[in-house]
């Protein structure tokens, strides 16, 4: 669980007004095989809030993602679209917001070693 992750737990925040993909987080592929994310998303302007879980994994040359457990409050559409890629030796978790409202993404990450 995230509570038991200890030193393997990383937290971060991204605030964006862009609908283009932005990097939410990245991990070194030489050190980590994948990660588990718990992500909260807030669009205070639109009054929409979201929590979701994302798992990511790679094989050294390509990356995969699955998203599940999404819960929305105040809306019926997800606030962003999550994708992954590998760039310069890092697996990147990217997000493209659904609107240009100021949207805040906060995450907690548990790493999984190679």
N, C-alpha and C positions, 0 to 999 in steps of 0.2 A: 504494500500500500504506500501511498505518498507519505503518510505519517511515519512509516518505518524506513524510508529511503536514506535517511541520514545524510552523509556527505555526497551521495549520488543524486541529490535533489537540487535542481537548478530552477530559478524563477526569472521571469522577464516580462516586459511590457512593450507594446507597440501601439502608438496612436497615429492614425492616418485619416486623411480626407480624400484619398485617391482610390479609384476603382481598379487601378493597375496592380499587378502582383507586387507585394513587398515581402521581404524576408522577415519572418517572425523570429526564427531561431536557426542556428546551424550547429552541427556536431562534426568532429573530425572522423572521417571514415576509417582511418588507420587505428583509431582507439575504440570506436563504438560501432556495434552491428546495427543498433536501432535504439528507439526510445519510445516511451509512453508519455503522452501529454494530457493534462487536464487543462482546458482552456475556457475562460469566461470572456464574453464579448458584450460590450455595452455601447449602445447608440442612444445616449441620453436625449438628443434632439428628437429622435423618432419615438422615444419611449419604449425601445425594444431591447431585450436582454436575452442572452443565450449562454448555455454551458454545454460543452461537448467533450468527448474524449477522442484522441487521435493516436494511432500506433503507426510508426514508420520503421522501415527496415531496408537494408541495401545488400548487394552482393559485390560491391566494389566498383561496379560500372553503371548500375541502374538502381533506382529506388522505388519502393512501393508504399502506399498509404491506405489505411482504412479509418473511417470515422464512424462513430457510433454513440449511442446514449445521448443524443442531442435533445435538449429541452429548451423551448422558447417561452418567453413571457412578454406579452404585449404586442405580438406579431405572429404571422403565420409563415414567414420565409426566413431562411437562415441569413445571417448578417454578412457572411463571407464564404468564399470557396477556398478550401485548403488543397495545396498540391505539394509535391516534393520533387527535388532534382538533386543531382550531384554537380558541384561547381568548385573547381580549384581544391579538390581533396576534401570537400565538406558536403555532407548531406544537408540541404536547406529545406526547412519547412516554410512554405510561402502561403500568403493569403491575399486574395483579391476581394475587397469589400464590395458589397452589393450597392452601396450608395456613397455619395460624397459627403454625407454627414460625418462629423468627427466620431470615429469609431475606435474604441479602446479594446485591445486584445491583451489579456493577462494569462500567463501560463505557468504551470509547474511541470517539470520534466524529470522523469526517472530514466537514467541511461542504462543501456544493456551493452556490456563489453563484447569485443570481438572474440 
